[in-house]
Amino acid sequence: MSKKNKSKADASSFFSCIEKNFDKAARYLSIKKGLLEQIKSCNAVYRIHFPVKIGKEIQVIEAYRVQHSHHKLPCKGGIRYSTKVNQDEVMTLAALMTYKCAIVDVPFGGSKGGIKIDPQIISVENIEKITRRYTSELIKKNFIGPGIDVPAPDYGTGEREMSWIFDTFLSLSPGEVDALACVTGKPVSQGGVRGRKEATGLGVFYGIRELCKMKEEMLSVGLDVGLNGKKVIVQGLGNVGYHAATFFHEAGAIIVALAEREGAIYNQEGLNVSNVILHLKKTGSILNFPESKNIEDTEKALELECDILIPAALENVIHKHNANRIKAKIIGEAANGPLTPEADEILEKKGVLIVPDIYLNAGGVTVSYFEWLKNLSHVRYGRMEKRFSENMNTELLQVVETCCRKKIPIEEKKMILRGPREIDLVRSGLEDTMINGFHKIRDLKKSLKIENLRTAAFVFAINKIIDSYEKLGIFP
Protein backbone atom coordinates (compact mmCIF):
# COMPACT_ATOMS: atom_id res chain seq x y z
CA MET A 1 0.00 0.00 0.00
CA SER A 2 1.37 3.42 -0.96
CA LYS A 3 1.91 6.10 1.70
CA LYS A 4 -0.97 8.11 0.23
CA ASN A 5 -3.40 5.18 0.35
CA LYS A 6 -2.18 4.15 3.79
CA SER A 7 -2.87 7.68 5.07
CA LYS A 8 -6.41 7.49 3.69
CA ALA A 9 -6.98 4.08 5.26
CA ASP A 10 -5.76 5.29 8.64
CA ALA A 11 -8.01 8.37 8.49
CA SER A 12 -11.01 6.24 7.49
CA SER A 13 -10.27 3.86 10.36
CA PHE A 14 -10.04 6.80 12.76
CA PHE A 15 -13.44 8.08 11.62
CA SER A 16 -15.02 4.62 11.97
CA CYS A 17 -13.62 4.39 15.53
CA ILE A 18 -15.63 7.45 16.56
CA GLU A 19 -18.78 6.09 14.88
CA LYS A 20 -18.41 2.73 16.67
CA ASN A 21 -18.04 4.44 20.04
CA PHE A 22 -21.03 6.67 19.28
CA ASP A 23 -23.16 3.63 18.34
CA LYS A 24 -22.22 1.87 21.59
CA ALA A 25 -23.42 4.87 23.56
CA ALA A 26 -26.65 5.10 21.53
CA ARG A 27 -27.79 1.78 23.03
CA TYR A 28 -28.20 3.53 26.38
CA LEU A 29 -30.33 6.34 24.95
CA SER A 30 -34.04 6.46 24.13
CA ILE A 31 -33.58 8.87 21.23
CA LYS A 32 -34.99 8.63 17.71
CA LYS A 33 -32.55 7.36 15.11
CA GLY A 34 -32.93 10.53 13.02
CA LEU A 35 -31.81 12.73 15.90
CA LEU A 36 -28.78 10.54 16.51
CA GLU A 37 -27.86 10.76 12.83
CA GLN A 38 -28.11 14.56 13.01
CA ILE A 39 -25.69 14.64 15.96
CA LYS A 40 -23.24 12.31 14.15
CA SER A 41 -23.27 14.30 10.90
CA CYS A 42 -20.95 17.20 10.10
CA ASN A 43 -23.07 20.29 9.49
CA ALA A 44 -20.64 22.05 7.14
CA VAL A 45 -17.47 21.03 5.30
CA TYR A 46 -15.40 23.67 3.52
CA ARG A 47 -12.68 22.34 1.22
CA ILE A 48 -10.38 24.98 -0.21
CA HIS A 49 -7.69 25.05 -2.89
CA PHE A 50 -5.82 28.33 -3.17
CA PRO A 51 -2.61 29.41 -4.94
CA VAL A 52 0.40 30.79 -3.08
CA LYS A 53 3.65 31.95 -4.65
CA ILE A 54 6.51 30.09 -3.00
CA GLY A 55 9.88 31.12 -4.37
CA LYS A 56 9.53 31.40 -8.14
CA GLU A 57 6.72 28.86 -8.33
CA ILE A 58 3.00 29.00 -7.63
CA GLN A 59 1.77 26.12 -5.48
CA VAL A 60 -1.87 25.13 -4.97
CA ILE A 61 -2.53 24.55 -1.26
CA GLU A 62 -5.20 22.12 -0.06
CA ALA A 63 -7.00 23.13 3.13
CA TYR A 64 -10.17 22.45 5.15
CA ARG A 65 -12.48 23.85 7.79
CA VAL A 66 -15.20 21.58 9.15
CA GLN A 67 -18.03 22.65 11.45
CA HIS A 68 -19.43 19.48 12.98
CA SER A 69 -22.24 20.88 15.11
CA HIS A 70 -24.21 24.13 15.36
CA HIS A 71 -26.15 23.13 18.49
CA LYS A 72 -24.17 25.92 20.14
CA LEU A 73 -22.30 28.82 18.56
CA PRO A 74 -19.58 29.70 17.94
CA CYS A 75 -17.92 26.51 16.74
CA LYS A 76 -14.49 25.82 18.20
CA GLY A 77 -11.52 23.78 17.08
CA GLY A 78 -7.84 23.88 16.21
CA ILE A 79 -6.00 24.14 12.90
CA ARG A 80 -3.34 21.58 12.11
CA TYR A 81 -0.55 21.79 9.52
CA SER A 82 0.47 18.37 8.26
CA THR A 83 0.96 16.46 5.01
CA LYS A 84 -1.49 13.87 6.40
CA VAL A 85 -4.39 16.34 6.59
CA ASN A 86 -7.47 15.12 4.71
CA GLN A 87 -11.21 15.59 4.87
CA ASP A 88 -11.96 12.44 6.89
CA GLU A 89 -9.40 13.30 9.54
CA VAL A 90 -10.64 16.88 9.91
CA MET A 91 -14.29 15.71 10.09
CA THR A 92 -13.40 13.19 12.79
CA LEU A 93 -11.50 15.71 14.88
CA ALA A 94 -14.36 18.22 14.54
CA ALA A 95 -16.77 15.59 15.86
CA LEU A 96 -14.50 14.90 18.82
CA MET A 97 -14.47 18.62 19.59
CA THR A 98 -18.28 18.67 19.78
CA TYR A 99 -18.30 15.86 22.36
CA LYS A 100 -15.39 17.33 24.35
CA CYS A 101 -17.09 20.71 24.65
CA ALA A 102 -20.31 19.07 25.83
CA ILE A 103 -18.54 17.00 28.50
CA VAL A 104 -16.65 19.91 30.06
CA ASP A 105 -19.66 22.23 29.73
CA VAL A 106 -18.04 24.68 27.31
CA PRO A 107 -20.72 26.35 25.14
CA PHE A 108 -19.24 25.65 21.71
CA GLY A 109 -20.05 23.44 18.77
CA GLY A 110 -17.13 21.39 17.46
CA SER A 111 -15.03 22.36 14.45
CA LYS A 112 -11.55 21.67 13.07
CA GLY A 113 -9.26 22.98 10.36
CA GLY A 114 -6.25 21.73 8.49
CA ILE A 115 -3.76 22.76 5.83
CA LYS A 116 -1.93 20.06 3.90
CA ILE A 117 1.67 21.26 4.22
CA ASP A 118 4.83 20.23 6.06
CA PRO A 119 5.75 23.23 8.26
CA GLN A 120 9.17 21.67 8.92
CA ILE A 121 10.37 22.23 5.35
CA ILE A 122 8.63 25.53 4.52
CA SER A 123 10.16 28.89 5.41
CA VAL A 124 8.53 31.08 8.06
CA GLU A 125 7.79 33.68 5.39
CA ASN A 126 5.86 31.16 3.28
CA ILE A 127 4.01 29.70 6.29
CA GLU A 128 2.84 33.22 7.04
CA LYS A 129 1.66 33.68 3.42
CA ILE A 130 -0.29 30.42 3.56
CA THR A 131 -1.80 31.19 7.00
CA ARG A 132 -2.96 34.66 5.99
CA ARG A 133 -4.42 33.44 2.67
CA TYR A 134 -6.23 30.58 4.46
CA THR A 135 -7.70 33.09 6.94
CA SER A 136 -8.94 35.34 4.14
CA GLU A 137 -10.61 32.33 2.49
CA LEU A 138 -12.40 31.52 5.76
CA ILE A 139 -13.58 35.13 6.05
CA LYS A 140 -15.01 35.04 2.50
CA LYS A 141 -17.28 32.11 3.38
CA ASN A 142 -18.09 33.30 6.92
CA PHE A 143 -16.18 30.39 8.49
CA ILE A 144 -14.40 32.46 11.14
CA GLY A 145 -15.50 35.09 13.68
CA PRO A 146 -16.00 35.60 17.44
CA GLY A 147 -19.60 34.36 17.25
CA ILE A 148 -19.21 32.03 14.26
CA ASP A 149 -16.13 29.80 14.40
CA VAL A 150 -13.05 30.33 16.58
CA PRO A 151 -9.83 28.50 15.58
CA ALA A 152 -6.97 27.55 17.92
CA PRO A 153 -3.55 25.87 17.72
CA ASP A 154 -3.20 22.18 16.93
CA TYR A 155 -0.52 19.89 15.54
CA GLY A 156 2.03 21.99 13.63
CA THR A 157 0.66 25.36 14.73
CA GLY A 158 1.08 27.65 17.73
CA GLU A 159 0.93 31.23 19.02
CA ARG A 160 2.72 32.60 15.95
CA GLU A 161 0.13 31.28 13.49
CA MET A 162 -2.74 32.40 15.72
CA SER A 163 -1.37 35.95 15.84
CA TRP A 164 -1.25 35.99 12.00
CA ILE A 165 -4.86 34.79 11.87
CA PHE A 166 -5.94 37.51 14.29
CA ASP A 167 -4.06 40.22 12.40
CA THR A 168 -5.55 39.13 9.06
CA PHE A 169 -9.06 38.97 10.51
CA LEU A 170 -8.67 42.42 12.07
CA SER A 171 -7.40 43.98 8.83
CA LEU A 172 -10.33 42.53 6.84
CA SER A 173 -12.96 43.27 9.53
CA PRO A 174 -12.51 46.97 10.41
CA GLY A 175 -14.61 48.15 13.34
CA GLU A 176 -15.05 44.66 14.81
CA VAL A 177 -14.67 45.49 18.54
CA ASP A 178 -14.50 41.82 19.51
CA ALA A 179 -11.90 40.89 16.86
CA LEU A 180 -9.53 39.53 19.55
CA ALA A 181 -12.04 36.73 20.17
CA CYS A 182 -11.83 35.45 16.56
CA VAL A 183 -9.06 33.02 17.53
CA THR A 184 -7.55 31.62 20.74
CA GLY A 185 -4.09 30.41 21.63
CA LYS A 186 -2.65 33.85 20.84
CA PRO A 187 0.43 35.32 22.54
CA VAL A 188 -0.45 37.00 25.87
CA SER A 189 0.63 40.34 24.36
CA GLN A 190 -2.14 39.95 21.77
CA GLY A 191 -4.97 38.98 24.07
CA GLY A 192 -3.91 35.44 24.88
CA VAL A 193 -4.43 33.98 28.33
CA ARG A 194 -1.72 32.78 30.70
CA GLY A 195 -1.78 29.01 31.11
CA ARG A 196 -3.06 28.17 27.62
CA LYS A 197 0.16 26.52 26.43
CA GLU A 198 0.21 23.82 29.14
CA ALA A 199 -3.58 23.52 29.43
CA THR A 200 -4.10 20.19 27.64
CA GLY A 201 -1.24 18.45 29.46
CA LEU A 202 -2.35 19.89 32.80
CA GLY A 203 -5.92 18.76 32.11
CA VAL A 204 -4.59 15.23 31.47
CA PHE A 205 -2.81 15.38 34.81
CA TYR A 206 -5.90 16.62 36.70
CA GLY A 207 -8.09 13.90 35.14
CA ILE A 208 -5.75 11.01 35.97
CA ARG A 209 -5.06 12.42 39.43
CA GLU A 210 -8.81 12.45 40.15
CA LEU A 211 -9.16 8.83 38.99
CA CYS A 212 -6.27 7.83 41.25
CA LYS A 213 -8.12 9.31 44.24
CA MET A 214 -10.98 6.81 43.76
CA LYS A 215 -10.48 3.90 46.17
CA GLU A 216 -12.92 1.64 44.31
CA GLU A 217 -11.17 2.03 40.95
CA MET A 218 -7.69 1.69 42.43
CA LEU A 219 -8.66 -1.52 44.22
CA SER A 220 -9.96 -2.91 40.91
CA VAL A 221 -6.49 -2.64 39.34
CA GLY A 222 -4.49 -3.43 42.47
CA LEU A 223 -3.03 0.03 43.05
CA ASP A 224 -2.85 2.31 46.07
CA VAL A 225 -4.77 5.57 46.12
CA GLY A 226 -2.85 8.64 44.90
CA LEU A 227 -0.18 9.41 42.29
CA ASN A 228 2.91 9.28 44.47
CA GLY A 229 5.26 6.48 43.41
CA LYS A 230 3.20 5.33 40.44
CA LYS A 231 5.23 4.39 37.36
CA VAL A 232 4.28 6.39 34.27
CA ILE A 233 5.15 6.06 30.57
CA VAL A 234 4.49 8.98 28.22
CA GLN A 235 4.50 8.55 24.45
CA GLY A 236 5.08 11.85 22.63
CA LEU A 237 7.02 14.84 23.92
CA GLY A 238 5.15 17.54 22.07
CA ASN A 239 3.27 20.26 23.89
CA VAL A 240 0.77 17.86 25.51
CA GLY A 241 3.11 15.01 26.41
CA TYR A 242 5.85 17.26 27.75
CA HIS A 243 3.58 19.17 30.10
CA ALA A 244 1.70 16.05 31.22
CA ALA A 245 5.00 14.30 32.03
CA THR A 246 6.26 17.38 33.88
CA PHE A 247 3.16 17.63 36.10
CA PHE A 248 3.21 13.91 36.88
CA HIS A 249 6.89 14.13 37.80
CA GLU A 250 6.26 17.12 40.08
CA ALA A 251 3.41 15.24 41.79
CA GLY A 252 5.73 12.40 42.82
CA ALA A 253 5.04 9.92 40.02
CA ILE A 254 8.01 8.10 38.49
CA ILE A 255 8.46 8.67 34.74
CA VAL A 256 10.06 5.35 33.75
CA ALA A 257 9.95 5.84 29.97
CA LEU A 258 9.54 8.58 27.37
CA ALA A 259 8.91 7.75 23.72
CA GLU A 260 9.38 9.83 20.58
CA ARG A 261 9.41 9.11 16.83
CA GLU A 262 13.06 8.08 16.74
CA GLY A 263 12.78 5.71 19.70
CA ALA A 264 12.34 5.68 23.46
CA ILE A 265 14.41 5.88 26.64
CA TYR A 266 13.84 3.83 29.79
CA ASN A 267 15.00 3.97 33.40
CA GLN A 268 13.04 2.04 36.02
CA GLU A 269 14.33 4.43 38.71
CA GLY A 270 12.80 7.39 36.89
CA LEU A 271 13.69 10.09 34.34
CA ASN A 272 13.97 13.81 35.03
CA VAL A 273 11.74 15.33 32.33
CA SER A 274 13.44 18.76 32.35
CA ASN A 275 16.87 17.17 31.87
CA VAL A 276 15.54 15.00 29.02
CA ILE A 277 14.22 18.12 27.25
CA LEU A 278 17.61 19.85 27.66
CA HIS A 279 19.26 16.76 26.14
CA LEU A 280 16.72 16.80 23.28
CA LYS A 281 17.44 20.46 22.50
CA LYS A 282 21.19 19.85 22.62
CA THR A 283 21.33 16.67 20.51
CA GLY A 284 18.08 16.72 18.53
CA SER A 285 16.98 13.40 20.02
CA ILE A 286 15.97 11.90 23.37
CA LEU A 287 18.11 8.83 22.65
CA ASN A 288 21.39 8.30 24.51
CA PHE A 289 20.16 10.23 27.52
CA PRO A 290 22.58 9.56 30.43
CA GLU A 291 21.65 6.68 32.76
CA SER A 292 18.86 5.44 30.51
CA LYS A 293 18.38 2.53 28.13
CA ASN A 294 17.58 3.18 24.46
CA ILE A 295 14.60 1.39 22.89
CA GLU A 296 14.83 1.55 19.10
CA ASP A 297 11.20 0.64 18.37
CA THR A 298 9.11 3.37 19.97
CA GLU A 299 5.99 1.14 20.01
CA LYS A 300 7.80 -1.33 22.28
CA ALA A 301 7.90 1.36 24.97
CA LEU A 302 4.11 1.11 25.19
CA GLU A 303 4.47 -2.52 26.25
CA LEU A 304 6.80 -1.93 29.21
CA GLU A 305 5.74 -2.52 32.83
CA CYS A 306 4.05 0.56 34.28
CA ASP A 307 1.02 1.70 36.25
CA ILE A 308 -0.09 4.54 33.96
CA LEU A 309 0.41 4.82 30.20
CA ILE A 310 -0.13 8.20 28.52
CA PRO A 311 -0.23 8.01 24.69
CA ALA A 312 0.10 11.69 23.74
CA ALA A 313 1.09 11.53 20.08
CA LEU A 314 -0.83 9.79 17.31
CA GLU A 315 -4.14 8.00 16.78
CA ASN A 316 -4.49 4.19 16.66
CA VAL A 317 -1.11 3.43 18.32
CA ILE A 318 -2.72 0.73 20.48
CA HIS A 319 -4.60 -1.77 18.32
CA LYS A 320 -5.65 -5.42 18.17
CA HIS A 321 -2.09 -6.54 17.35
CA ASN A 322 -0.40 -5.07 20.43
CA ALA A 323 -3.20 -4.57 22.98
CA ASN A 324 -2.58 -7.96 24.61
CA ARG A 325 1.01 -6.95 25.30
CA ILE A 326 0.10 -3.71 27.10
CA LYS A 327 0.96 -4.06 30.80
CA ALA A 328 -0.32 -0.69 32.06
CA LYS A 329 -3.20 -0.74 34.55
CA ILE A 330 -4.44 2.74 33.60
CA ILE A 331 -4.36 4.32 30.13
CA GLY A 332 -4.96 8.06 29.80
CA GLU A 333 -5.73 9.13 26.25
CA ALA A 334 -3.89 12.44 25.93
CA ALA A 335 -3.89 12.12 22.11
CA ASN A 336 -7.00 11.92 19.95
CA GLY A 337 -8.05 8.32 19.30
CA PRO A 338 -4.86 6.48 20.38
CA LEU A 339 -6.85 3.25 20.96
CA THR A 340 -8.89 1.40 18.34
CA PRO A 341 -12.26 -0.15 19.33
CA GLU A 342 -10.68 -3.61 19.04
CA ALA A 343 -7.94 -2.61 21.47
CA ASP A 344 -10.60 -1.17 23.78
CA GLU A 345 -12.35 -4.53 24.00
CA ILE A 346 -9.14 -6.47 24.61
CA LEU A 347 -7.94 -4.10 27.34
CA GLU A 348 -11.36 -3.93 28.97
CA LYS A 349 -11.38 -7.73 29.31
CA LYS A 350 -7.96 -7.46 30.97
CA GLY A 351 -9.43 -5.00 33.49
CA VAL A 352 -7.43 -1.96 32.31
CA LEU A 353 -8.94 1.42 33.23
CA ILE A 354 -9.13 3.66 30.15
CA VAL A 355 -9.73 7.41 30.58
CA PRO A 356 -11.11 8.53 27.18
CA ASP A 357 -9.78 11.31 24.98
CA ILE A 358 -13.14 13.11 24.65
CA TYR A 359 -12.85 13.93 28.33
CA LEU A 360 -9.16 13.76 29.20
CA ASN A 361 -7.64 16.07 26.59
CA ALA A 362 -10.36 18.72 26.83
CA GLY A 363 -8.11 21.00 28.90
CA GLY A 364 -7.05 22.92 25.80
CA VAL A 365 -10.56 23.88 24.73
CA THR A 366 -11.48 24.68 28.34
CA VAL A 367 -8.74 27.29 28.65
CA SER A 368 -9.45 28.48 25.10
CA TYR A 369 -12.95 29.21 26.37
CA PHE A 370 -11.44 31.30 29.19
CA GLU A 371 -9.37 33.23 26.62
CA TRP A 372 -12.45 33.80 24.44
CA LEU A 373 -14.38 35.15 27.46
CA LYS A 374 -11.45 37.40 28.37
CA ASN A 375 -11.37 38.82 24.83
CA LEU A 376 -15.12 39.46 24.80
CA SER A 377 -15.07 41.14 28.22
CA HIS A 378 -11.96 43.21 27.40
CA VAL A 379 -10.79 42.68 31.01
CA ARG A 380 -7.73 40.72 32.16
CA TYR A 381 -8.48 37.97 34.68
CA GLY A 382 -7.62 39.12 38.21
CA ARG A 383 -7.64 42.82 37.41
CA MET A 384 -10.73 43.60 39.50
CA GLU A 385 -10.36 41.18 42.41
CA LYS A 386 -6.58 40.91 42.97
CA ARG A 387 -6.13 44.07 45.06
CA PHE A 388 -9.40 43.47 46.94
CA SER A 389 -8.29 39.93 47.87
CA GLU A 390 -4.89 41.18 49.06
CA ASN A 391 -6.51 43.87 51.26
CA MET A 392 -8.95 41.36 52.77
CA ASN A 393 -6.16 38.86 53.42
CA THR A 394 -4.09 41.59 55.11
CA GLU A 395 -6.95 42.39 57.52
CA LEU A 396 -7.51 38.70 58.29
CA LEU A 397 -3.82 38.15 59.00
CA GLN A 398 -3.76 41.13 61.37
CA VAL A 399 -6.70 39.63 63.28
CA VAL A 400 -4.95 36.23 63.44
CA GLU A 401 -1.68 37.76 64.68
CA THR A 402 -3.53 39.85 67.29
CA CYS A 403 -5.51 36.86 68.59
CA CYS A 404 -2.51 34.51 68.64
CA ARG A 405 -0.08 37.22 69.82
CA LYS A 406 2.43 35.84 67.37
CA LYS A 407 3.95 37.22 64.18
CA ILE A 408 3.69 35.11 61.02
CA PRO A 409 7.04 34.70 59.18
CA ILE A 410 7.48 37.17 56.31
CA GLU A 411 7.77 34.53 53.54
CA GLU A 412 4.60 32.77 54.67
CA LYS A 413 2.84 36.12 54.98
CA LYS A 414 3.76 37.02 51.38
CA MET A 415 2.31 33.73 50.17
CA ILE A 416 -0.96 34.22 52.06
CA LEU A 417 -1.37 37.89 51.15
CA ARG A 418 -0.86 37.51 47.41
CA GLY A 419 -4.07 37.98 45.44
CA PRO A 420 -4.92 35.66 42.54
CA ARG A 421 -3.00 36.20 39.31
CA GLU A 422 -4.48 35.36 35.91
CA ILE A 423 -2.67 32.02 35.73
CA ASP A 424 -3.94 31.09 39.22
CA LEU A 425 -7.53 31.73 38.16
CA VAL A 426 -7.11 29.91 34.85
CA ARG A 427 -5.59 26.83 36.47
CA SER A 428 -8.21 26.85 39.21
CA GLY A 429 -10.98 26.98 36.59
CA LEU A 430 -9.35 24.17 34.61
CA GLU A 431 -8.92 22.00 37.70
CA ASP A 432 -12.55 22.48 38.71
CA THR A 433 -13.73 21.69 35.17
CA MET A 434 -11.71 18.47 34.90
CA ILE A 435 -12.76 17.25 38.37
CA ASN A 436 -16.45 17.97 37.74
CA GLY A 437 -16.29 16.37 34.29
CA PHE A 438 -14.75 13.20 35.67
CA HIS A 439 -17.39 12.77 38.37
CA LYS A 440 -20.28 13.42 35.97
CA ILE A 441 -19.01 10.64 33.70
CA ARG A 442 -18.25 8.30 36.60
CA ASP A 443 -21.65 8.86 38.22
CA LEU A 444 -23.43 8.24 34.90
CA LYS A 445 -21.42 5.06 34.37
CA LYS A 446 -22.57 3.77 37.76
CA SER A 447 -26.22 4.83 37.50
CA LEU A 448 -26.75 3.30 34.03
CA LYS A 449 -24.36 0.36 34.67
CA ILE A 450 -22.30 1.27 31.61
CA GLU A 451 -19.31 -0.96 30.93
CA ASN A 452 -16.61 1.71 30.68
CA LEU A 453 -15.81 5.42 31.01
CA ARG A 454 -15.59 5.97 27.25
CA THR A 455 -19.15 4.86 26.57
CA ALA A 456 -20.35 6.82 29.60
CA ALA A 457 -18.59 9.93 28.26
CA PHE A 458 -20.30 9.58 24.87
CA VAL A 459 -23.70 9.04 26.53
CA PHE A 460 -23.18 12.16 28.64
CA ALA A 461 -22.09 14.25 25.64
CA ILE A 462 -25.00 13.14 23.44
CA ASN A 463 -27.50 13.92 26.20
CA LYS A 464 -26.05 17.43 26.59
CA ILE A 465 -26.29 18.06 22.84
CA ILE A 466 -29.90 16.82 22.71
CA ASP A 467 -30.73 19.16 25.61
CA SER A 468 -29.30 22.08 23.63
CA TYR A 469 -31.32 21.21 20.53
CA GLU A 470 -34.52 20.93 22.62
CA LYS A 471 -33.90 24.36 24.17
CA LEU A 472 -33.54 25.78 20.68
CA GLY A 473 -36.88 24.23 19.79
CA ILE A 474 -35.41 22.45 16.78
CA PHE A 475 -36.66 18.97 17.70
CA PRO A 476 -40.11 18.07 19.07
QUIFEN-V15256 format. One record per backbone hydrogen bond with DSSP energy under -0.5 kcal/mol. NH is the residue of the N-H (numbers start at 0). CO is the residue of the C=O. Records with the same first field share a line. If there is no record, write none. Layout:
NH: CO  CO
This chain:
5: 1
6: 2
7: 3
8: 4
9: 5
10: 6
11: 7
12: 8
13: 9
14: 10
15: 11
16: 12
17: 13
18: 14
19: 15
20: 16
21: 17
22: 18
23: 19
24: 20
25: 21
26: 22  23
27: 24
28: 25
30: 28
34: 31
35: 31
36: 32
37: 33
38: 34
39: 35
40: 36
42: 66  67
43: 66
45: 64
46: 44
47: 62
49: 60
51: 58
53: 51  56
54: 52
56: 53
58: 51  56
60: 49  58
62: 47
63: 113
64: 45
65: 111
66: 43
67: 65  109
68: 109
74: 147
75: 108
76: 149
78: 151
79: 112
80: 154
81: 79  114
84: 81
89: 85
90: 86
91: 87
92: 88
93: 89
94: 90
95: 91
96: 92
97: 93
98: 94
99: 95
100: 96
101: 97
102: 98
103: 99
104: 101
105: 100
106: 104
107: 105
108: 73
110: 75
111: 65
112: 77
113: 63
114: 79
115: 61
116: 114
118: 116
120: 117
121: 117
126: 122
127: 123
128: 124
129: 125
130: 126
131: 127
132: 128
133: 129
134: 130
135: 131
136: 132
137: 133
138: 134
139: 135
140: 136
141: 138
142: 137
144: 148
147: 144
148: 144
149: 74
150: 148  181
151: 76
153: 78
156: 153
161: 157
162: 158
163: 159
164: 160
165: 161
166: 162
167: 163
168: 164
169: 165
170: 166
171: 167
172: 168  169
175: 172
176: 174
178: 175
180: 177
181: 178
182: 179
183: 150
189: 186
190: 187
191: 186
195: 192
198: 195
201: 197
202: 198
203: 199
204: 200
205: 201
206: 202
207: 203
208: 204
209: 205
210: 206
211: 207
212: 208  209
213: 210
214: 212
217: 213
218: 214
219: 215
220: 216  217
221: 218
222: 217
225: 211
228: 251
229: 226
231: 253
232: 307
233: 256
234: 309
235: 233  258
241: 237
242: 238
243: 239
244: 240
245: 241
246: 242
247: 243
248: 244
249: 245
250: 246
251: 248
252: 247
253: 229
254: 252
255: 231  253
256: 231
257: 264
258: 233
259: 262
262: 259
263: 294
264: 257
265: 292
266: 255
269: 266
270: 254
272: 270
275: 271
276: 272
277: 273
278: 274
279: 275
280: 276
281: 277
282: 278
283: 279
288: 285
291: 288
292: 265
294: 263
297: 295
299: 296
300: 296  297
301: 298
302: 299
303: 300
306: 230
307: 230
308: 329
309: 232
310: 308
311: 234  309
315: 336
316: 313  337
317: 337
318: 316
321: 318
322: 318
324: 321
325: 322
328: 306
329: 306
330: 352
331: 308
332: 330  354
333: 310  331
334: 310
336: 334
339: 317
343: 339
344: 340
345: 341
346: 342
347: 343
348: 344
349: 345
350: 347
351: 346
352: 328
353: 351
354: 330  352
355: 353
358: 355
359: 355
360: 356
361: 358
363: 360
365: 361
366: 362
367: 363
368: 364
369: 365
370: 366
371: 367
372: 368
373: 369
374: 370
375: 371
376: 372
377: 373
378: 373
382: 379
385: 381
388: 384
389: 385
390: 386
391: 387
392: 388
393: 389
394: 390
395: 391
396: 392
397: 393
398: 394
399: 395
400: 396
401: 397
402: 398
403: 399
404: 400
405: 400
412: 408
413: 409
414: 410
415: 411
416: 412
417: 413
424: 420
425: 421
426: 422
427: 423
428: 424
429: 425
430: 426
431: 427
432: 428
433: 429
434: 430
435: 431
436: 432
437: 433
438: 434
439: 435
440: 436
441: 437
442: 438
443: 439
444: 440
445: 441
446: 442
447: 443
449: 444
455: 451
456: 452
457: 453
458: 454
459: 455
460: 456
461: 457
462: 458
463: 459
464: 460
465: 461
466: 462
467: 463
468: 464
469: 465
470: 466
471: 467
472: 468  469
473: 468
